[in-house]
Amino acid sequence: MKDIKLKNVQEACLDGIIKSFKEYNEWSEEKLWNAPESLLMVNIAKKIFKSKGKKYVTIEDNVKYILKMAERRNKGRLPEKMRPKGRFDIVLWSYDKYEEGLPVGIIEVKHNVKGFSRIKKDIDRLVSVLEQDSKIEFGITTFYIVCDNKSKHKEIVEQKIDKIFKQVKEYISTSNITITSDNKKIIKESEDNKSTSFAVLFTLEKNK
């Protein structure tokens, strides 16, 4: 079986966030932002693992260990922006390209994003990882965003997403990284029609 395709990983991230919204509401009749971020991580990991294609998934894996397993060839210490003493939210491993199993993708998950500042540290980490000479091929920052305005909910949220994407693109413009924002899904419009939520992801890849 071939490795899971990137588009299937992206789809799974969005579906995992949507599942979290529905699941937490069923459990507690509360909004997802009252739940721990780990709920999103677990549901995204489950969705990735159930997607078509060969893969292994780990959660909250040690940064230094993952870079070592990814055969990092750079000399010296890991960059501070990578937060080397921390853990990656989700790591995707390939067992097709590399029979011994190597990490190829990093996914960082965020709760209830309202602006660029909320994901800035994750962007710093992903860019730092992709700038290393290693087997890691892509990074994803995935999150949900909510708008509580009284009218034109969908348009307002989409404008906010576009603004964040432009800010991220400008922020990383000096790096050798390509960012795309082709993936978002409306989660639901609340029954009282006072808010609209989107599951969103940005994908970062090394320039070919």
CYANA upper distance limits for C-alpha pairs under 8 A (distance plus 0.5 A):
  1 MET  CA     53 GLY  CA      6.80
  1 MET  CA     54 LYS  CA      6.34
  1 MET  CA     96 ASP  CA      8.03
  2 LYS  CA     53 GLY  CA      6.08
  2 LYS  CA     54 LYS  CA      6.19
  2 LYS  CA     96 ASP  CA      6.52
  3 ASP  CA     53 GLY  CA      5.37
  3 ASP  CA     54 LYS  CA      4.91
  3 ASP  CA     55 LYS  CA      6.51
  3 ASP  CA     94 SER  CA      6.94
  3 ASP  CA     95 TYR  CA      7.59
  3 ASP  CA     96 ASP  CA      6.07
  3 ASP  CA     97 LYS  CA      8.05
  4 ILE  CA      8 ASN  CA      7.10
  4 ILE  CA      9 VAL  CA      7.63
  4 ILE  CA     51 SER  CA      7.77
  4 ILE  CA     52 LYS  CA      6.56
  4 ILE  CA     53 GLY  CA      4.33
  4 ILE  CA     54 LYS  CA      5.91
  4 ILE  CA     55 LYS  CA      6.68
  5 LYS  CA      9 VAL  CA      7.07
  5 LYS  CA     53 GLY  CA      7.47
  6 LEU  CA     10 GLN  CA      6.73
  7 LYS  CA     11 GLU  CA      6.67
  8 ASN  CA     12 ALA  CA      6.59
  8 ASN  CA     48 ILE  CA      8.02
  8 ASN  CA     51 SER  CA      7.06
  8 ASN  CA     52 LYS  CA      7.90
  9 VAL  CA     13 CYS  CA      6.83
  9 VAL  CA     48 ILE  CA      6.27
  9 VAL  CA     51 SER  CA      8.11
 10 GLN  CA     14 LEU  CA      7.14
 10 GLN  CA    183 ASN  CA      7.67
 10 GLN  CA    201 LEU  CA      7.90
 11 GLU  CA     15 ASP  CA      6.66
 11 GLU  CA    183 ASN  CA      8.24
 12 ALA  CA     16 GLY  CA      6.36
 12 ALA  CA     44 ILE  CA      6.67
 12 ALA  CA     47 LYS  CA      5.52
 12 ALA  CA     48 ILE  CA      5.66
 12 ALA  CA     51 SER  CA      7.65
 13 CYS  CA     17 ILE  CA      6.99
 13 CYS  CA     44 ILE  CA      5.60
 13 CYS  CA     45 ALA  CA      8.41
 13 CYS  CA     47 LYS  CA      7.72
 13 CYS  CA     48 ILE  CA      7.71
 13 CYS  CA    142 THR  CA      7.38
 13 CYS  CA    201 LEU  CA      8.17
 14 LEU  CA     18 ILE  CA      6.87
 14 LEU  CA     44 ILE  CA      8.17
 14 LEU  CA    142 THR  CA      8.14
 14 LEU  CA    183 ASN  CA      8.46
 14 LEU  CA    184 LYS  CA      7.48
 14 LEU  CA    185 LYS  CA      7.28
 14 LEU  CA    199 ALA  CA      5.97
 14 LEU  CA    200 VAL  CA      7.04
 14 LEU  CA    201 LEU  CA      7.87
 15 ASP  CA     19 LYS  CA      6.54
 15 ASP  CA     44 ILE  CA      7.70
 15 ASP  CA     47 LYS  CA      7.55
 16 GLY  CA     20 SER  CA      6.71
 16 GLY  CA     40 LEU  CA      7.01
 16 GLY  CA     41 MET  CA      8.48
 16 GLY  CA     43 ASN  CA      5.30
 16 GLY  CA     44 ILE  CA      4.58
 16 GLY  CA     45 ALA  CA      8.14
 16 GLY  CA     46 LYS  CA      8.12
 16 GLY  CA     47 LYS  CA      6.40
 17 ILE  CA     21 PHE  CA      6.90
 17 ILE  CA     40 LEU  CA      6.26
 17 ILE  CA     43 ASN  CA      7.60
 17 ILE  CA     44 ILE  CA      7.18
 17 ILE  CA    143 PHE  CA      8.06
 17 ILE  CA    144 TYR  CA      7.78
 17 ILE  CA    199 ALA  CA      6.79
 18 ILE  CA     22 LYS  CA      6.95
 18 ILE  CA    187 ILE  CA      6.32
 18 ILE  CA    199 ALA  CA      7.40
 19 LYS  CA     23 GLU  CA      6.37
 19 LYS  CA     43 ASN  CA      7.45
 20 SER  CA     24 TYR  CA      6.42
 20 SER  CA     32 LEU  CA      7.63
 20 SER  CA     39 LEU  CA      7.12
 20 SER  CA     40 LEU  CA      6.37
 20 SER  CA     43 ASN  CA      7.07
 21 PHE  CA     25 ASN  CA      6.74
 21 PHE  CA     31 LYS  CA      7.76
 21 PHE  CA     32 LEU  CA      5.97
 21 PHE  CA    187 ILE  CA      8.33
 22 LYS  CA     26 GLU  CA      6.74
 23 GLU  CA     27 TRP  CA      6.79
 24 TYR  CA     28 SER  CA      6.51
 24 TYR  CA     29 GLU  CA      7.56
 24 TYR  CA     30 GLU  CA      7.31
 24 TYR  CA     31 LYS  CA      7.70
 24 TYR  CA     32 LEU  CA      6.62
 24 TYR  CA     35 ALA  CA      7.75
 25 ASN  CA     29 GLU  CA      4.75
 25 ASN  CA     30 GLU  CA      5.70
 25 ASN  CA     31 LYS  CA      6.77
 25 ASN  CA     32 LEU  CA      7.64
 30 GLU  CA     34 ASN  CA      7.42
 31 LYS  CA     35 ALA  CA      8.16
 33 TRP  CA    111 HIS  CA      7.11
 33 TRP  CA    112 ASN  CA      6.67
 35 ALA  CA     39 LEU  CA      7.58
 36 PRO  CA     40 LEU  CA      8.39
 37 GLU  CA     41 MET  CA      7.21
 37 GLU  CA    109 VAL  CA      8.05
 37 GLU  CA    110 LYS  CA      7.42
 37 GLU  CA    111 HIS  CA      6.48
 38 SER  CA     42 VAL  CA      6.66
 39 LEU  CA     43 ASN  CA      6.77
 40 LEU  CA     44 ILE  CA      6.50
 40 LEU  CA    109 VAL  CA      7.79
 41 MET  CA     45 ALA  CA      6.58
 41 MET  CA     59 ILE  CA      7.95
 41 MET  CA     89 ASP  CA      7.26
 41 MET  CA     90 ILE  CA      7.52
 41 MET  CA    109 VAL  CA      7.07
 42 VAL  CA     46 LYS  CA      6.67
 42 VAL  CA     59 ILE  CA      8.20
 43 ASN  CA     47 LYS  CA      6.69
 44 ILE  CA     48 ILE  CA      6.68
 45 ALA  CA     49 PHE  CA      6.65
 45 ALA  CA     57 VAL  CA      7.06
 45 ALA  CA     58 THR  CA      8.19
 45 ALA  CA     59 ILE  CA      7.98
 45 ALA  CA     90 ILE  CA      7.48
 46 LYS  CA     50 LYS  CA      6.70
 47 LYS  CA     51 SER  CA      6.74
 48 ILE  CA     57 VAL  CA      8.18
 49 PHE  CA     55 LYS  CA      7.40
 49 PHE  CA     56 TYR  CA      7.42
 49 PHE  CA     57 VAL  CA      7.14
 54 LYS  CA     94 SER  CA      7.85
 54 LYS  CA     95 TYR  CA      7.31
 54 LYS  CA     96 ASP  CA      7.48
 55 LYS  CA     92 LEU  CA      7.43
 55 LYS  CA     93 TRP  CA      6.31
 55 LYS  CA     94 SER  CA      5.99
 55 LYS  CA     95 TYR  CA      6.75
 56 TYR  CA     92 LEU  CA      6.55
 56 TYR  CA     93 TRP  CA      5.50
 56 TYR  CA     94 SER  CA      7.27
 56 TYR  CA     95 TYR  CA      8.08
 57 VAL  CA     90 ILE  CA      7.50
 57 VAL  CA     91 VAL  CA      6.24
 57 VAL  CA     92 LEU  CA      5.41
 57 VAL  CA     93 TRP  CA      6.59
 58 THR  CA     90 ILE  CA      6.28
 58 THR  CA     91 VAL  CA      5.76
 58 THR  CA     92 LEU  CA      7.32
 59 ILE  CA     88 PHE  CA      7.74
 59 ILE  CA     89 ASP  CA      6.07
 59 ILE  CA     90 ILE  CA      5.05
 59 ILE  CA     91 VAL  CA      6.88
 60 GLU  CA     87 ARG  CA      5.60
 60 GLU  CA     88 PHE  CA      5.60
 60 GLU  CA     89 ASP  CA      5.12
 60 GLU  CA     90 ILE  CA      6.53
 60 GLU  CA     91 VAL  CA      8.41
 61 ASP  CA     65 TYR  CA      8.16
 61 ASP  CA     66 ILE  CA      7.52
 61 ASP  CA     87 ARG  CA      5.63
 61 ASP  CA     88 PHE  CA      5.91
 61 ASP  CA     89 ASP  CA      7.49
 61 ASP  CA     90 ILE  CA      7.69
 61 ASP  CA     91 VAL  CA      7.59
 62 ASN  CA     66 ILE  CA      6.69
 62 ASN  CA     85 LYS  CA      8.06
 62 ASN  CA     86 GLY  CA      6.80
 62 ASN  CA     87 ARG  CA      5.00
 62 ASN  CA     88 PHE  CA      7.01
 63 VAL  CA     67 LEU  CA      6.79
 63 VAL  CA     83 ARG  CA      8.20
 63 VAL  CA     84 PRO  CA      5.91
 63 VAL  CA     85 LYS  CA      7.21
 63 VAL  CA     86 GLY  CA      6.48
 63 VAL  CA     87 ARG  CA      5.63
 63 VAL  CA     88 PHE  CA      6.58
 64 LYS  CA     68 LYS  CA      6.71
 64 LYS  CA     78 LEU  CA      8.45
 64 LYS  CA     84 PRO  CA      6.39
 64 LYS  CA     85 LYS  CA      7.73
 65 TYR  CA     69 MET  CA      6.65
 66 ILE  CA     70 ALA  CA      6.51
 66 ILE  CA    103 PRO  CA      7.30
 67 LEU  CA     71 GLU  CA      7.01
 67 LEU  CA     72 ARG  CA      6.18
 67 LEU  CA    134 SER  CA      7.86
 68 LYS  CA     72 ARG  CA      6.31
 69 MET  CA    102 LEU  CA      6.67
 69 MET  CA    103 PRO  CA      7.37
 70 ALA  CA    102 LEU  CA      6.16
 70 ALA  CA    103 PRO  CA      6.05
 70 ALA  CA    104 VAL  CA      7.82
 70 ALA  CA    134 SER  CA      6.02
 70 ALA  CA    135 LYS  CA      5.55
 70 ALA  CA    136 ILE  CA      6.79
 71 GLU  CA    134 SER  CA      5.88
 71 GLU  CA    135 LYS  CA      6.90
 72 ARG  CA    132 GLN  CA      7.17
 72 ARG  CA    133 ASP  CA      6.02
 72 ARG  CA    134 SER  CA      4.80
 72 ARG  CA    135 LYS  CA      7.82
 73 ARG  CA    132 GLN  CA      8.16
 73 ARG  CA    133 ASP  CA      6.01
 73 ARG  CA    134 SER  CA      6.86
 74 ASN  CA    132 GLN  CA      7.04
 74 ASN  CA    133 ASP  CA      6.53
 78 LEU  CA     82 MET  CA      7.50
 78 LEU  CA     84 PRO  CA      6.77
 79 PRO  CA     83 ARG  CA      7.86
 79 PRO  CA     84 PRO  CA      7.75
 79 PRO  CA    128 SER  CA      7.27
 80 GLU  CA     84 PRO  CA      7.03
 81 LYS  CA    121 LYS  CA      7.93
 81 LYS  CA    124 ASP  CA      6.15
 81 LYS  CA    125 ARG  CA      5.94
 81 LYS  CA    128 SER  CA      7.03
 82 MET  CA    124 ASP  CA      7.25
 82 MET  CA    125 ARG  CA      4.65
 82 MET  CA    126 LEU  CA      7.73
 82 MET  CA    128 SER  CA      6.11
 82 MET  CA    129 VAL  CA      7.11
 83 ARG  CA    125 ARG  CA      7.31
 88 PHE  CA    106 ILE  CA      7.44
 88 PHE  CA    107 ILE  CA      7.77
 88 PHE  CA    108 GLU  CA      7.24
 89 ASP  CA    106 ILE  CA      8.18
 89 ASP  CA    107 ILE  CA      6.67
 89 ASP  CA    108 GLU  CA      5.75
 89 ASP  CA    109 VAL  CA      7.05
 90 ILE  CA    106 ILE  CA      6.52
 90 ILE  CA    107 ILE  CA      5.52
 90 ILE  CA    108 GLU  CA      7.05
 91 VAL  CA    103 PRO  CA      7.04
 91 VAL  CA    104 VAL  CA      8.17
 91 VAL  CA    105 GLY  CA      6.33
 91 VAL  CA    106 ILE  CA      5.35
 91 VAL  CA    107 ILE  CA      6.78
 92 LEU  CA    103 PRO  CA      6.19
 92 LEU  CA    104 VAL  CA      6.40
 92 LEU  CA    105 GLY  CA      5.40
 92 LEU  CA    106 ILE  CA      6.88
 92 LEU  CA    107 ILE  CA      8.43
 93 TRP  CA    101 GLY  CA      6.75
 93 TRP  CA    102 LEU  CA      5.84
 93 TRP  CA    103 PRO  CA      4.60
 93 TRP  CA    104 VAL  CA      6.06
 93 TRP  CA    105 GLY  CA      7.47
 94 SER  CA     98 TYR  CA      6.68
 94 SER  CA     99 GLU  CA      8.37
 94 SER  CA    101 GLY  CA      5.99
 94 SER  CA    102 LEU  CA      6.02
 94 SER  CA    103 PRO  CA      6.67
 94 SER  CA    104 VAL  CA      6.77
 95 TYR  CA     99 GLU  CA      5.51
 95 TYR  CA    100 GLU  CA      7.15
 95 TYR  CA    101 GLY  CA      5.21
 95 TYR  CA    102 LEU  CA      7.52
 96 ASP  CA    101 GLY  CA      8.40
 98 TYR  CA    102 LEU  CA      6.68
102 LEU  CA    135 LYS  CA      7.82
103 PRO  CA    135 LYS  CA      7.47
103 PRO  CA    136 ILE  CA      6.61
104 VAL  CA    135 LYS  CA      6.37
104 VAL  CA    136 ILE  CA      4.50
104 VAL  CA    137 GLU  CA      5.78
104 VAL  CA    138 PHE  CA      7.33
105 GLY  CA    136 ILE  CA      6.10
105 GLY  CA    137 GLU  CA      6.43
105 GLY  CA    138 PHE  CA      5.51
105 GLY  CA    139 GLY  CA      6.10
105 GLY  CA    140 ILE  CA      8.33
106 ILE  CA    126 LEU  CA      7.93
106 ILE  CA    136 ILE  CA      8.21
106 ILE  CA    138 PHE  CA      7.10
106 ILE  CA    139 GLY  CA      5.20
106 ILE  CA    140 ILE  CA      6.81
107 ILE  CA    139 GLY  CA      6.23
107 ILE  CA    140 ILE  CA      5.17
107 ILE  CA    141 THR  CA      6.44
107 ILE  CA    142 THR  CA      7.85
108 GLU  CA    122 ASP  CA      6.94
108 GLU  CA    139 GLY  CA      8.32
108 GLU  CA    140 ILE  CA      6.67
108 GLU  CA    141 THR  CA      5.38
108 GLU  CA    142 THR  CA      6.86
109 VAL  CA    141 THR  CA      6.51
109 VAL  CA    142 THR  CA      5.62
109 VAL  CA    143 PHE  CA      6.32
110 LYS  CA    118 ARG  CA      8.38
110 LYS  CA    119 ILE  CA      7.61
110 LYS  CA    141 THR  CA      8.07
110 LYS  CA    142 THR  CA      6.85
110 LYS  CA    143 PHE  CA      5.30
110 LYS  CA    144 TYR  CA      7.92
111 HIS  CA    143 PHE  CA      6.49
111 HIS  CA    144 TYR  CA      7.04
112 ASN  CA    143 PHE  CA      7.26
112 ASN  CA    144 TYR  CA      5.88
112 ASN  CA    145 ILE  CA      5.86
112 ASN  CA    146 VAL  CA      7.43
113 VAL  CA    118 ARG  CA      6.42
113 VAL  CA    119 ILE  CA      7.95
113 VAL  CA    143 PHE  CA      7.03
113 VAL  CA    144 TYR  CA      6.64
113 VAL  CA    145 ILE  CA      5.71
113 VAL  CA    146 VAL  CA      8.27
114 LYS  CA    118 ARG  CA      7.42
114 LYS  CA    145 ILE  CA      6.86
114 LYS  CA    146 VAL  CA      8.10
115 GLY  CA    119 ILE  CA      8.16
115 GLY  CA    160 LYS  CA      8.30
115 GLY  CA    164 ILE  CA      6.67
116 PHE  CA    120 LYS  CA      6.53
116 PHE  CA    164 ILE  CA      5.75
116 PHE  CA    167 GLN  CA      7.26
116 PHE  CA    168 VAL  CA      7.52
117 SER  CA    121 LYS  CA      8.38
119 ILE  CA    123 ILE  CA      6.76
119 ILE  CA    141 THR  CA      8.12
120 LYS  CA    124 ASP  CA      6.70
120 LYS  CA    168 VAL  CA      8.39
121 LYS  CA    125 ARG  CA      6.67
122 ASP  CA    126 LEU  CA      6.66
122 ASP  CA    141 THR  CA      7.37
123 ILE  CA    127 VAL  CA      6.56
123 ILE  CA    141 THR  CA      7.71
123 ILE  CA    168 VAL  CA      8.22
124 ASP  CA    128 SER  CA      6.58
125 ARG  CA    129 VAL  CA      6.71
126 LEU  CA    130 LEU  CA      6.66
126 LEU  CA    139 GLY  CA      6.17
126 LEU  CA    140 ILE  CA      8.16
126 LEU  CA    204 LEU  CA      8.05
127 VAL  CA    131 GLU  CA      6.56
127 VAL  CA    172 ILE  CA      8.22
127 VAL  CA    175 SER  CA      8.17
127 VAL  CA    177 ILE  CA      7.62
127 VAL  CA    204 LEU  CA      8.17
128 SER  CA    132 GLN  CA      7.25
129 VAL  CA    136 ILE  CA      8.13
130 LEU  CA    134 SER  CA      8.37
130 LEU  CA    136 ILE  CA      7.20
130 LEU  CA    137 GLU  CA      7.47
130 LEU  CA    138 PHE  CA      7.43
130 LEU  CA    139 GLY  CA      7.98
130 LEU  CA    177 ILE  CA      7.98
130 LEU  CA    205 GLU  CA      7.70
130 LEU  CA    206 LYS  CA      6.73
131 GLU  CA    175 SER  CA      8.42
131 GLU  CA    176 ASN  CA      7.85
131 GLU  CA    177 ILE  CA      8.39
131 GLU  CA    206 LYS  CA      8.12
137 GLU  CA    205 GLU  CA      6.73
137 GLU  CA    206 LYS  CA      7.04
138 PHE  CA    203 THR  CA      7.61
138 PHE  CA    204 LEU  CA      6.13
138 PHE  CA    205 GLU  CA      5.06
138 PHE  CA    206 LYS  CA      7.36
139 GLY  CA    203 THR  CA      6.48
139 GLY  CA    204 LEU  CA      5.58
139 GLY  CA    205 GLU  CA      7.03
140 ILE  CA    201 LEU  CA      7.15
140 ILE  CA    202 PHE  CA      6.26
140 ILE  CA    203 THR  CA      5.14
140 ILE  CA    204 LEU  CA      6.60
141 THR  CA    201 LEU  CA      6.11
141 THR  CA    202 PHE  CA      5.99
141 THR  CA    203 THR  CA      7.23
142 THR  CA    199 ALA  CA      8.09
142 THR  CA    200 VAL  CA      6.18
142 THR  CA    201 LEU  CA      4.62
142 THR  CA    202 PHE  CA      7.00
143 PHE  CA    199 ALA  CA      6.52
143 PHE  CA    200 VAL  CA      5.95
143 PHE  CA    201 LEU  CA      6.83
144 TYR  CA    197 SER  CA      7.37
144 TYR  CA    198 PHE  CA      5.99
144 TYR  CA    199 ALA  CA      4.89
144 TYR  CA    200 VAL  CA      6.20
145 ILE  CA    157 VAL  CA      7.81
145 ILE  CA    161 ILE  CA      8.44
145 ILE  CA    197 SER  CA      6.09
145 ILE  CA    198 PHE  CA      5.95
145 ILE  CA    199 ALA  CA      7.20
145 ILE  CA    200 VAL  CA      8.01
146 VAL  CA    157 VAL  CA      7.39
146 VAL  CA    195 SER  CA      7.28
146 VAL  CA    196 THR  CA      6.27
146 VAL  CA    197 SER  CA      4.84
146 VAL  CA    198 PHE  CA      7.13
147 CYS  CA    153 HIS  CA      6.89
147 CYS  CA    156 ILE  CA      7.59
147 CYS  CA    157 VAL  CA      6.27
147 CYS  CA    195 SER  CA      5.82
147 CYS  CA    196 THR  CA      5.95
147 CYS  CA    197 SER  CA      6.96
148 ASP  CA    153 HIS  CA      7.72
148 ASP  CA    194 LYS  CA      6.14
148 ASP  CA    195 SER  CA      4.72
148 ASP  CA    196 THR  CA      7.29
149 ASN  CA    153 HIS  CA      6.61
149 ASN  CA    156 ILE  CA      8.40
149 ASN  CA    194 LYS  CA      7.04
149 ASN  CA    195 SER  CA      6.91
150 LYS  CA    193 ASN  CA      8.39
150 LYS  CA    194 LYS  CA      6.11
150 LYS  CA    195 SER  CA      7.88
151 SER  CA    194 LYS  CA      8.34
152 LYS  CA    156 ILE  CA      6.72
153 HIS  CA    157 VAL  CA      6.76
153 HIS  CA    194 LYS  CA      8.37
153 HIS  CA    195 SER  CA      6.79
153 HIS  CA    196 THR  CA      6.04
154 LYS  CA    158 GLU  CA      6.69
154 LYS  CA    196 THR  CA      6.64
155 GLU  CA    159 GLN  CA      6.64
156 ILE  CA    160 LYS  CA      6.81
157 VAL  CA    161 ILE  CA      6.73
157 VAL  CA    196 THR  CA      7.73
157 VAL  CA    197 SER  CA      7.93
157 VAL  CA    198 PHE  CA      8.00
158 GLU  CA    162 ASP  CA      6.64
159 GLN  CA    163 LYS  CA      6.65
160 LYS  CA    164 ILE  CA      6.80
161 ILE  CA    165 PHE  CA      6.68
161 ILE  CA    200 VAL  CA      8.49
162 ASP  CA    166 LYS  CA      6.69
163 LYS  CA    167 GLN  CA      6.75
164 ILE  CA    168 VAL  CA      6.71
165 PHE  CA    169 LYS  CA      6.58
165 PHE  CA    181 SER  CA      7.58
165 PHE  CA    202 PHE  CA      8.15
166 LYS  CA    170 GLU  CA      6.63
167 GLN  CA    171 TYR  CA      6.54
168 VAL  CA    172 ILE  CA      6.80
169 LYS  CA    173 SER  CA      6.45
169 LYS  CA    179 ILE  CA      7.13
172 ILE  CA    177 ILE  CA      7.80
173 SER  CA    177 ILE  CA      8.29
176 ASN  CA    206 LYS  CA      6.91
176 ASN  CA    207 ASN  CA      6.35
177 ILE  CA    204 LEU  CA      6.89
177 ILE  CA    205 GLU  CA      6.13
177 ILE  CA    206 LYS  CA      5.33
177 ILE  CA    207 ASN  CA      5.97
178 THR  CA    204 LEU  CA      6.10
178 THR  CA    205 GLU  CA      5.78
178 THR  CA    206 LYS  CA      6.74
178 THR  CA    207 ASN  CA      6.41
179 ILE  CA    202 PHE  CA      7.18
179 ILE  CA    203 THR  CA      5.98
179 ILE  CA    204 LEU  CA      4.98
179 ILE  CA    205 GLU  CA      7.02
180 THR  CA    202 PHE  CA      6.27
180 THR  CA    203 THR  CA      5.80
180 THR  CA    204 LEU  CA      7.20
181 SER  CA    201 LEU  CA      7.09
181 SER  CA    202 PHE  CA      5.37
181 SER  CA    203 THR  CA      7.07
182 ASP  CA    202 PHE  CA      8.10
183 ASN  CA    200 VAL  CA      6.69
183 ASN  CA    201 LEU  CA      6.39
183 ASN  CA    202 PHE  CA      7.83
184 LYS  CA    198 PHE  CA      7.03
184 LYS  CA    199 ALA  CA      5.97
184 LYS  CA    200 VAL  CA      4.90
184 LYS  CA    201 LEU  CA      6.98
185 LYS  CA    198 PHE  CA      5.99
185 LYS  CA    199 ALA  CA      5.72
185 LYS  CA    200 VAL  CA      7.19
186 ILE  CA    196 THR  CA      8.07
186 ILE  CA    197 SER  CA      6.48
186 ILE  CA    198 PHE  CA      4.86
186 ILE  CA    199 ALA  CA      6.81
187 ILE  CA    196 THR  CA      8.07
187 ILE  CA    197 SER  CA      5.89
187 ILE  CA    198 PHE  CA      5.71
187 ILE  CA    199 ALA  CA      6.85
188 LYS  CA    196 THR  CA      6.82
188 LYS  CA    197 SER  CA      6.63
188 LYS  CA    198 PHE  CA      8.25
189 GLU  CA    193 ASN  CA      6.44
189 GLU  CA    194 LYS  CA      8.22
189 GLU  CA    195 SER  CA      6.56
189 GLU  CA    196 THR  CA      5.29
189 GLU  CA    197 SER  CA      7.33
190 SER  CA    194 LYS  CA      6.86
190 SER  CA    195 SER  CA      6.30
190 SER  CA    196 THR  CA      7.16
